[in-house]
Amino acid sequence: MKKYKIIGLTGQSGAGKSTVAGFIESSRVCVINADLLVKQIYNRKSACVKSLAAAFGSDILDSDGMLNRPLLAKRAFLSKENTQLLNSLVHPFVVAEFLKECKKAAASGAETVVFDAPQLFECNADVFCDEIVSVIADAKTRTERICKRDGITPEQAQMRINAQLDEQFFRENSDYIIDNNGDIADVKMQVKEIFSDD
């Protein structure tokens, strides 16, 4: 019997999910970041990396067999189909790593574990979450944040946005919505209201 609560934290790219996660981490809640799990998987000569090379071209690996992440991203975000292929290959490994980390957190006494995952729904991790919190923001704000964060053009940012779920989907499939259009004090208040009982 599971003795801890799992909250899925997700949202649109550029909506400021990492900012929200930072506010949650200041409370007594264990936050597990999916992007960090992906980095750990990518930094190993894992079965996942070999699968990616088979799907996206062996040249995404360098001479040491390590992954060239920018080249993979360029190919994976070319189309929705490529993005879906990337997700289908990587997500099972990420979920497996997350569940391992959950057990460690629970063993250390955590009562609530937050899975900070931009692809929460795409990897079907929502099925084992007790609650889901999604962060949203308007398109202009998100585009600006993505360009600044990743050093890419507005056109490239738009390609990423187009490959993802829309705002309506998050609104319809989440227990809580955090609106993050720039007022940090307001975002902190929204986080406090959601996590006040944890």
N, C-alpha and C positions, 0 to 999 in steps of 0.2 A: 504493500500500500504506500503510495507516494505521500510523503509528509511535508512537501513543500509546494508552493504555488509557482506556476510558470506564467509569466506575462510576456507576450510577444510585443516588441516595439519595432514598428516599421513605418513606412511612409514613402512619399515621392522623393526622387533624387533632388538634392538641393533644397529640401524643405527645412533642413536644420535638425535632423534626427540625432546627430552626434552631440549637438548642443543640449538637447533634451536629455540624452543619455548621461551627459556630464552632471546635470542637475540631479538625476536619479541616484547616481553613484555617491553623491554627498550624503544620502540617507543610508540606512542600514539594509541595503538590498544588494545582492550580488548581480552585477551586470556582465554578461558574456557577449562579446562582440563577434559577430559572424565574419566581418572583414578580416579580423585578426586570425580567426581560424582558417580562413582561405589562404592568408599569407603563409601560415605554418604549413599547410598542405602544399602550396606552390613552391615553397623553399626546400622541399624534399624531392627526391627522385621517386615519387610515389606512383601508385597505379593510376591515380587521378591524372597526374601530369602526362603519363604515357598515353592515356585515353585522349587527352586534349591534343597531343601531337598527331595522333592517328586521325583525328577529326579535322583539325585546322592546319595541318602541314608540319612536317618534321622540322622545318626551319624555324619554328617558334621555340625550339630548344637550341641552346648554345653548344659549343664543343664539349662542355662538361656535363651536358644533359640537363642543365637548369633552364627554367622557363623564362622566355622574354615576354614579360607581362604587357608592355606597351603594344607589341606586335599582335599578341593574342587579343587584346582589347580592340585594336583597330579592326580585326577580322570579325570578332564576335558582335560588334555593334553595327556592322554593315547592314543588317536586316533583322527583323523580328525573328525570323527562322534561325538565324545564326545565334542570336541571343538565347533563344529557347534551347538550342543544342548545347550551348555552353552550360546553361543552368541544369539541364538534364544529366550532364556528366559530373558537374561539381557538387550539386546539392546533396546527394546521398552521403558523400564524404563529410560535408559540413555538418549535417544532422547527426551523424555518428559521433563526430568530435564533440558537438554540443552536449549530447546525452552523457558522454564521459565526464565533461566538465560539470554538468549538473550534479552528478553523483558525488564528485569531489566537493562541490559547494555545500551540498546537503550534509555531507560528513563533517564539514567544518561548522555546521550549525545554521546555515542560511535557511530562512523560512520562505523567502521569495527569491526567485531567479528570473532576471529579465533577459530575454534573448533579443539583443539588438541586431536585427537582421533586415537589410533593405529588400531582400528577396523572400521574406517570410512566407507569403502565400504561394509563390512560385515553387518553393521547395516543399510545400505541403506541411510545413512546421506548425501552421495554425491549428492542425488537428490535435496536437498535444498541449496547446496553450489554454490556460484557464480563462485568460482575458487577453484582448488585443488592443493595443494603443497605437494609433496611426498619426503621424505628423504630416500636415499639409501646408502649402503656401501657394501664392499665386504664381503663374507661369513666368512673369517677368523677373520676379525675385529669385526664383529657382534657377533660371538661366544665368543670371548674374553670379549667383553663388557657385554654380558648377564651373563656369569659366574661370573664376578666381581660384577656386579650390584645385582644379585639375590642369590649369594652364592651357585650356582649349578654346576654340572659336565658338561663337554663338551657334553657328550651324552644326558643329559637332555636338554641342550641348543639346540642341534640339533633337538630334538623332537619338541620343540617349533617352530623352524624355519620351519620344515617340515609341520607343521600344518597351516602355514600362506601362504599368496599370494606371488608369486615370483616377482622378479625384473621386468620382462617383463610386468607383469600386471600393475605395478605402472607406468612404462614408457608410456604405451599405454592409461592409463586412468587419467592422470594428466595434468594440465596446465603448471606446473613448476616442475622440478626435482632439488633437492639439493643433490649434491654428497658430502658425509661426510666420507672421509677416513683418517681423522686425522689432517688436516691442519685447525686449528681454524680460522686463519685470512682469509683463502679462504672461509670458511663457512659463516663467518660474511659478506663478500663481496657479496656472493650469496643471503643472506637474505636481505641485503640492496638494491640490484638490484630489487628484487621482491616486496618489501614493500615500495619502495621509494616514490610511489605516494599516500600512505595511511597516 
